[in-house]
């Protein structure tokens, strides 16, 4: 696939699920990938596998809720590969709950990771992109960025916010910096594991975590957005399982 080979691509939340799939797929297409997540041992395992397959990869422990951590992550990428071409804001949480369960701590965690984490990524990478007047942000949202239902209120609110941030960013940056959101439908990942209510987790898995897309499908969508010519900005990609009709 054109326009990917040799690019330096930083990925948050890269230790499992969609982030891991993106890292593996882009590396296979010749990108130099920089992996960040809290679980260092998992990053090491993924990186070793990528290296064994001939890919170029480095990794660093990363907490996207800490702006200095994200700046260090970007500086690390530049130190290893001299530049950064694409920043993928993928880290996210989905502890679904009804509003009247009053899980305020979980609301704050979602806001910190799903919204502030994206803003921290933008604040860290945008100066690099502006200095060289090129680059691309890819923000992984969810079909929840345009749909809300019982239990998803706060989660969807965070994804609506990222969609708004992405559109505003697109309008504010130079003509040579691209901004894309990729909104997955039901996809294989560990997101359901962040639901703290055992009964709700069971219902979510049984009713909504069925007919799942493989995470590789989202990785292919990301690759498609990156591979376009520099004058083409794919702003939104919504990727659902064919059988997913209700949301």
N, C-alpha and C positions, 0 to 999 in steps of 0.2 A: 504494500500500500504506500502510495507516494506521500511525501511531506512529513513522514514520521521518523524515518531512519536518521539517527544522529541527534535527534532532539533530546534535550534534557527535560525530563518530566517529573515533577515532584508530586507525591500522592500522600494525602493524610488518610488516617484510618486504614492503613494498608496491610494490617496483620490478618485479615480474614475477609470473607464475603466478597462484596463488589470491589473493594479496594485491592484485595489480593488478586482478583481476576484481572483487573485493569493493569496491574503491575506485570503480571505474567504475559498478558496478551501484547501489551505495548513493547515489552522487552523482546518478545518473539518477532516483532516487526522492526527491530533494530534501534529502538529508543534506549537512551540511558536513563534508568529509573532511579529515583531517590525516594525511599520508603520511610514513612514516619507513622508511629503509633505508640501507645503506652506499653504494649507487650513486646518487649525487646526480644525474648526468646523466639517468639513466633516470627518476627521479622528476620531473625537470623536464619531460621529454617527456610523461609521463602527465598531469601537472598542466596543461600547456598545452592538451592535448586536452580535458580536462574543462572548463576555462575556456571554450574555443571552443564547447563544447556547452551553455554556460550554467550550469555547475555552480560551486559554491563549494569551493575547495580551497587548502590551503597544504601545504608540505612542508619537511622538515628531515632532514639527514643523521643517521643513528642507528645506533649499535652497541649491540644489546641486551645484550651481555655486560658493559657498563659501567653500573652502577646510576646514576651521576650523569648519564650520557647520557640514560637513560630518564626521569629526573626532569626534565631540561631539556626533553625532548620534550613531556612533559605540561604543563609551565609554558608552553612555546611555544604549545601548543594553546589554553590558557586565555588567554594574551596576545592571540591572534588572534581567538578566538571567545567569550571570556568564561567559558567553562565546558567541561566534557567530559562526555558522557552515556554513551558506550560505548567500551571499550578492547578492541581485538582483538589478542590475542597470536598472530600468524601466523608470525613468523620461525622458520625451522627448517632443519636440515641432515639429510641421509640418506646418509652415506658407508658403505654396507653393506660388511661384510667378515666372514670367519670369525674366531672368537675366536683361533684359533691362528695367525692372521696377525699378531697382536700390534700392531695399529695403535693404540697407546696414545694418540698425539697426536690421532688422529681421535676416539677415545672422549671425550677431554677436550673437544674442540671441540663435540661433540654435547651433552655435559652442560652446557657453558657457554651454548650457544645455546638448546637445546630445553628445558632445565629451568631453569637460572638466569635465562635471558632472560625466561621467563614469570613467575618470582618477582619479577624486577626490575620488570616491568610492573605486577604486583599492588601492589608496594610503592610505586610512583609514583602510581598512579591511585586506590588504595583510600582514602587520606586525603581526596581530593576527593569521592569518593562518600559517605564517611561524614559529611563536613561538611554535605552537602545531603540526606543520607539517601535517595539514589536513584542509580542507575547500573547498568551491566551489563558484565560481563566475558564475552568470547567467546574461548575458547581452541581454536585449531585443532590437533587431534591427528592421528590417522590410524587406520585399522582396525588398525594395529600397536599401538594402546593396549589391545587385547584379544586379540591373536594374536601368536605368535612362531614363527619358523622359522629354519633355517640362514641365516646372513649377517645376519639382522635382530636378533640378540640385544641388542646395546647400543642400537640405534635403538629397538626396541620397549620396552626398559627405560625410555628417556627418555619415551616416550609413555605407558606405564603410570604413570609418576611424575606426569605432567601430569594424567592422569585422577584420580589420588588427590588431588593438590593442589586440583583443581577441586571435587571432592566435599567435601573438608574446608573449603574456602573457603565453599562454598554454605551449609554448616551454621553457620559462625561469623559470617557477616555479618548485618546487620539484615534484617528481613522485606521491606525495600524495595529491596534490592540483588540483582540477578539474576546467575546464573552458568551459562553454557552451554558445553558442548564440542561441536564439530562434528568428526566423524571421517570424513575422506574415504577412499574406496577409491582405486583407480588413477585418477589425475587428471592432466590436462595440466599440467606444471610443469617447472622446471629441477632438481628434486631429484636425478634420476639423474645429473646432471652433477657432483654432489659425490662420486660413487664414484671412488676413485682407481685401482683395479685395472682396467686396460683390458678384460681378459677378463670379469671379473665385471660390469662396466658393460654389455658387449655382451650377456651372458646376461640381465641384469636387463631391458634394453630389449626384447629379443626375446621373453622369456617372461612378464614381469610388466607391462611398459609397453605393453600392447595393449588394445584396446577401451576406450580412456581416456575418462573423463568430461571434458567441457569444464570449465575452471575456473569458468565462469559458473554451472554447476550448484551448486557449493559456495557461490558468492556468493548464489544464490537461497535456499539453506538458511539462511545467515546472516541474510538479510533477513527470512525467516520468523520466526526466533527473536526478532529485534529488534521486529518488528511486533506481537507479542502485547500484549494489555493489560497494564498494569503489575503486576497481581496474578497474572499467569501467567508462570511461569518454565519455559521449555523447557530441561531439563537436558542432554539428549544427543540429537544427531542423527547417525546413521550413514548415509552416502550413498555407495553403490557403483554401478558400472555394473551393469546387469541381468545381463550375462554373467559377472560376476565371482563365482564360486562357491567357489573353493578357499580363500580367505583373507580 
